[in-house]
Amino acid sequence: MNIHVSEAEAKKRAARIGLAIADGDVHPALPKPQAIYPYLSQRWRDHMDTYGMIPRHQYQAGPAYPKGNPDASRRDSYPPEGGRPGSSLSFMRAQHLDPNNVELGILNPLAPTPGNAQNLELSAALATAMNQWQLAEWLEPEPRLKGSIMPPYEDAAASVEEINKWAGNPHFAQILLLSRTAEPLGQRRYWPIFEAAANHNLPIAIHAFGYGGNPVTSGGWPSFYIEEMCGHAQCCQALLASMVLEGVFEHFPTLKIILVEAGFAWLPALTWRLDKHWAKFKGEIPHLKRPPSEVIREHVWLTTQPMEEPDIRRHLKDTWDWIGDDRLIFATDYPHWDYDDPIEALPIRLDDEPRRKLFRENARTVYGF
């Protein structure tokens, strides 16, 4: 829901939200790129000053499709003290955590993302630095927030080392990957990450975006930003099919996956097609013992933002019912331009029980709180 939110009447907000809520997608940001330097060694500070981080796409720096709004964010989300949207904890408290009664907010930092770096040594250094930055500047000062362990996911061995380093820390709730990896995510090169997640009973969140070196389409780089935005759903369909068909969940039966910020209405059609073809091609993938829909239903959760909003609202409810009201986690995407305000986001009415699941209980269950 693309809206600009300034203030809402306290009574209306309290009545609409009711319970304290969990937000499955909150984006903290560095106030400026150099703010990560206190967590990097001098070698990597010098490297960043001289060479920067070379990303895994065709551009020297920056995103392939710059956002229409500055920093891809709400215009009212710039902190009064300066810096980028999402860079001030005090302003996040005042604008989002307190008025929306957020009891659990999951941090998903997006920049710099270690997995986007071509230089694998730099990738590992950035992963450690970003995790230390989350802990020192967000998680220890604000107990309502839980962090995401950021591994250098194109380097499996280094990723396992980073996961093992932070997995026992109660301030971290999940492991964070991005959806556009160098190879399909079910490939064996990523399995050590899944094994580490399963060993530590940590969910893996796979957030839209990222650059693995390939365009978002099967034929090349698209012309328009809108294609980039719609492509998030395509990428998540591809990675989910890869993980299911490669047998990731057969090998790691306790693994939990959360797909973040790629919509969810595409899931029923994908599983119908996968089930149909699995029934005919079982001989090619004998390791997959059950219909893909059953595997997905057991292992996968999705966040609600961005929520599909068909003109006939009952169609959204049909999709919701098929996925299961215990598989969707409410998310705002704060502070981005397509932020979903909790009092305005739902285009359909929910009974009390599914509403409690959506806004609070599903997140508490999947994260173990």
Protein Blocks (a to p, Z undefined) as FASTA:
>chain_A
ZZddfbdcfklmmmmnopacddfbdcdddfbfklmmmmpcfklmmmmmmnopadfbfbfg
dcfbdcfbghhiafklccfkgpjehiamklmmmmmmmmnopabdcdddfbdcfklpmblm
lmmmmmmmmmmmmmmmmmmmmmkbccdddddfklmklmmmmmmmmmmpmkbgbdcddfbd
fbdfkbmklmmmmmmmmmnopacdddeedjehiafbfnbccfbfklmmmmmmmmmmmmmm
mmmmnommmmmmmbccddehkajklmmmmmmmmmmmmmmmmmmmmmlmbdfklmmmmmpc
cdfbdcdddfblmlmmmmmmmnopklcccdekiabfklccfklmpmcdcdfklmmmmmmm
mmmmmnoZZ
